[in-house]
Amino acid sequence: MTPYRFVSGTIPLLVSMPHVGTGMPDALADRLAPAARDLPDTDWHVDALYDFLGGLGASVIVATRSRYLVDLNRPADDASLYPGQTTTGLFPDTTFAGGPVWAKPVTAAERSAFRADIWQPYHDRIAAELARLRDRFGHALLWDAHSIAPVLPRLFDGRLPDLNLGSNGGLSCPPPVARAVLAAAGDDYTAVLDGRFKGGHITRHYGRPAERVFALQLELSQATHLAEGPPPRLDPAKAGALRPVLRRMIETFLSAAAEHVAALPPAAPLPESPR
């Protein structure tokens, strides 16, 4: 199994979905702890939720492997994205709810292989596609698409807002552009910018406004699009109401970035993919 699916688009936007994958080799699936066997921390059906991207002409990269093997939205050195807060690492050993991921832990050699065979190719593709888009259009946009359960006491207090937009405190995307995207969410959903989720490694590493690459992460509460109760199922009515909002936010990202980019200094070379 290849570590991702990829479609090259015709507009200056790449949408990344690093936590959609459920692929797990049988030998490793047998080693999962009971709490992790159903892969509860997957971003369920996010790819189906964004099914309008092809019509927009966006480039899309979608992970095929489970985040329990290696988390594509964590840095290669496994440095914490939220120092002092509870989170999960590059090689998760605990579920979001706090249970163990592995009944028999993966070895150092297996982790090294996951990083080389899954994590690195995903990031190589992101880096190459952003470079292509910027070369063609003069700027490139990255939208990192996620979802999470609305209530997870181990990770955050209370109930999560519906739409959690992250710009790493304005470092990965110019604040006027991020605020325009937030405003495009409208009033039907609760929405916040740079709240509990400010953007993971993908947003923080690739978002470089001075180099004309803007990155945003959107963490969706799964209450906005999943039916209640297991197994995780896309609710057609909820998804139908949410899709136009997501499309409007992405279209605003495109238009607001295009208006902003002319005022930026000349672009510098993009960094190589991290290793």
N, C-alpha and C positions, 0 to 999 in steps of 0.2 A: 504494500500500500504506500503510495506517495504521501508525503507529509502535508500536502495542501492541494486544493483545487484553485486554479487561477484563470481569470479572463482578463485580457488586455482591452482597455477601453479607448474612447475617443474624446474624452474631456479631461481636464486637469485634476481628476479626483481618483484616489485609490481608497477603497473601503476594505478594512481588515476585520476578520472575524476569528480571533485566535483561540477562542474557547468553545467553539461549536462542535469540535471533533469528538467522536465516541470510539474511534478505533483503538483496539487493545488486543495484542497478541494473546492467543488462548493460554499459553503458558503463564503469562503474567496475570491474566484475568483470574486464573485459579489461585493466585497468591493475594488477591485483594481481600481486605477485611470485610466482614458482612456489611458494615456501615457504608462501604464504598462501592459495593458490587453494582449498584444501579447508577453509578457515576452521578451522584446528586448535584455536583457543583458545575455541571455542564451548562453552557448558555443555550438552553433548549430552544430550538426552532427559530433562532435569530436569523439564519439564512433564509428561511421561508418568509419571515416578517419583512425582510428587505428585498422581496422578489421584484420590486420595481426598478432596481438598479440597472438592469440590462436596458430598459427603456430610456434611461437617462444617458447611457453610454459610459458609465463608470467602470473603471478597472476594479476587480474584486478578487481578494485572496481569502480563502476559507480553509481553516485547519481541518484535517481529517483525523488526527490522533487525539486521544484524551489528554487533558491537562494534567492528569495524574502521572503521566509518564514524564513530561517536562512542561513547565508553564511558559508559553511563548511570550507572555507579557511581563516577564521578570528578566532582570539583567543577567548576563552570563556569569558574573561573579556572585550572584545571589545576594547582593546588597539590598537591605530593606528599603522599600519604597515609602513606608510610613514609619519612621523610627519612633519607638515608644508605643506604637499601636499594634494590636494583634492583626496579623495577616498571614498569608501562606507564601512559601518560597518557590524557588526555581524547580525544586523536586519536592512536591507536596507530600508530607507524611501525616498530615492531619486534615480532615474535611473542614468545611466552613463551620459545621455544627460542633466540631471538636472531637469527633471520633477518629480512630486510626484509619489511614488509607490502606496500609499493607499489613497482612497477617505475617508475611515473610518479606522483610524489607528488600528493596532492590540493592544491588551491589554498587560499589564505586565504578566498576567497569561498565555496568549497565547504564549508569547515569551518564558516564562519559559518551557512550554510544548514543543515548537519547539526545544529548546536546549536539553531537556532530551530525546525526542523521535526521533529526526533526527540527530542533531549534535553529540551527545554522542555516539550512536551506530556506526556511520561512523568512528569516531576516535578510538573507541574500536577495531574495525575490523582492521584498519591500524596498530595499535600497536601490536595486536596479530599476524598479518601476518608477519610483519617485524621481530618479535621475532622468529617466526617459521623458516623463511628463514635464519636468522643468525645462529640459532641453527643447521640447516641442512647443510648450505654451508660455515659457518664461516664468512660471511658478507652478507649484504642485501642492495639492491638498490631500491630507490623510484623515480619514474618519475611522476611528477604532470602535467597533460595535460590540456591545456586551449586554448581558442581563444577569440579574441576581435576585434571589428571594427577597421579598419586601421586609421580612423580619428575620434578623440573624443576631441575636443578643451577643454572641461571642465577638462579632465584628463591629457592630455599631448599636447605639442606643435607639430605642423607639422604632418607628416605622420609616423606611426610606422614602423620600420623595419619588414620584413616578419617573421623572426624567432627570438624570444626574449628569450634567455636562461638565467636562473637565478640560482645562487648558493649562494645567500646571501653574496656576496662579498668574496666568498671562504670559508665561515664558514660552509656551509651545504655539501660541496663536495670539495675534494682537488683540488686546482687550475689546476694541470697538467691533471687531469681527465676531468674537465670541459672544459679546452682548447682543449683537444682532441675531445670531443663531438662537440664543436663549429666548429672545422676544418672539421669534417665529414659532416657538412652541405653543403660543396662545394661552388661553385660560382654561382649557378643558382638563389639563393635567397639572399637578404640582411639579414645579421645575426649579432647579438650583444650578448655579455655576460655581465650580470649585468648592463643593461642600465636602462630604466624606470621601468622595472619589474625585481626585484631581487629575486623574490620568495615570496609567501605568507606564511601564518601561517603553512601550512602543510610542506612545504620545510624547513622552519626555525626551526620548533619544532622537526621534526623527523630526519633531517640531522645531524648526529653526527659522523664525520669521525673518531675520536679517539676511538669510540665504533664500528667501522666497519659498519656503516650505512651511505651511501652517498645518498643525495637527490638533484634532479634538477627539476626546473620547466621550461616548455616550453610554452610560450604564443605565439600562432600563430596569425598573422594578418589574419582576415577572408577573405581578398582579395586573399589569397593563395589557397582557396578551395571552397568558396561559389560563386554561380552565382550572377550576379548583380541584384539588385532590389528585393523587397519583393514578396512572402514570402521567408524566408531563405531556400535555396535549395543547396544541394551539387552539385558542378559542376563536372561531371565525368572526364573531361579532366584535370582540375586543380588537382583534387584529385589523379588521376592516376599518374601525374607528381610528386606530393608531397610525396606520400606514400613511394617510395623507399628511399627518403631522410630521412624521419622519421625513417624508419627501419635501415638505415645505422647509424644514430645518436645513436639509442638505442643499436645496436650491438656494436658500439664503446664504449658506456657507460659500457657495460658488460665486454668487453675485457680490456679496460683501467683500470677499477676498479680492475679486477682480478690481473693485473700486479702490481698495486699499493698496494694492501691490505697486501701483505707479509711484507712490510716495517713498518706497523703500530704496535704500542705497543699492548700488550694483551687487549682483549676486556673487557669493563666493563659491568655490567648489564644494560639492557635497562630500561628507565623510564616507569612507568605505563602510561596509557592513561590519558590525562588531564581531570580534572573534575572541 
